Amino acid sequence: MRESFEIKKALNNNVLIALNKSFGEVVLIGKGIGFGKKPGDAILEDSFEKLFVLTNKKEQEQYKKLLKDTDEDMLDVIQDAIHYIAERVHTPLNEHIHIGLTDHITFALKRLQQGMELKNPFLIDTKSLYPFEFQLAAEVIDNLNRRLKVYLPEGEIGFIALHIHSSITNKPLSEVNQHSQLISRLTEVIEMSFNIKIDRESVNYLRLIRHLRFTIERVHSGESVQEPEKLALLLKMEYPLCYNTSWKMIKVMQQALKKDVDEAEAVYLTMHLFRLTDK
């Protein structure tokens, strides 16, 4: 039997707020579903294309306000982008992406109209850390530019990639941003210690920052790693600059994450640093 929804409010021709006994208050999206609809009217589940539930009341109100301020053609493109992302990742997305992506893209397009461009200092690191999300974001931006006849710069790909990663992993965007910024800081520590400019496209750099990403995740989850003591002593003697730099990085991580980092990480970081800086 098809589910029935009672219309609470039509936000525009393509978006309705409705009530349902199974889901409570929901957002329904579909071409023309809001046309001529009044509060109290019923709508069946095969009449709309997408449904999502925003359980957080504050987010519900935020999304409703966003929809009122967003051009329908733009909203159409954004909703198609979210649908495309969901199809490509094969996993349920955190529904906050509806707010996060709509808000970000709307704001980015306003800045573009005003001749302002927001620089993305973490673009290369984002591409290295999240290659799948970055590729997906590039496709989203390309489609958005083509359909809206605009040109959002490459930096926006990095911002959208972080939104996608946040939605896939169910991590708040603020946490994802914090981790990206932390890895950039750690890269600067290496460059200062060795007085070098790191090639962000190199295989050894990609290995290092993926290791850092998993290290940060382990610290958050409280997972520990074993320290090979003999190897630690050997590395400390053979590669003192790499070993000392690894400890500087550990201290930066501890300060940023406000959690202890296993001493064993110094061993693994030293080996990564040796590969990265060995000429």
Secondary structure, 3 states (H helix, E strand, C coil): CCCEEEEEEEEECCEEEEEECCCEEEEEECCCCCCCCCCCCEEEHHHCCEEECCCCHHHHHHHHHHHHHCCHHHHHHHHHHHHHHHHHHCCCCCCHHHHHHHHHHHHHHHHHHCCCCCCCCCHHHHHHHCHHHHHHHHHHHHHHHHHHCCCCCCHHHHHHHHHHHHHHHCCCHHHHHHHHHHHHHHHHHHHHHHCCCCCCCCHHHHHHHHHHHHHHHHHHHCCCCCCCHHHHHHHHHHCHHHHHHHHHHHHHHHHHHCCCCCCCHHHHHHHHHHHHHCC
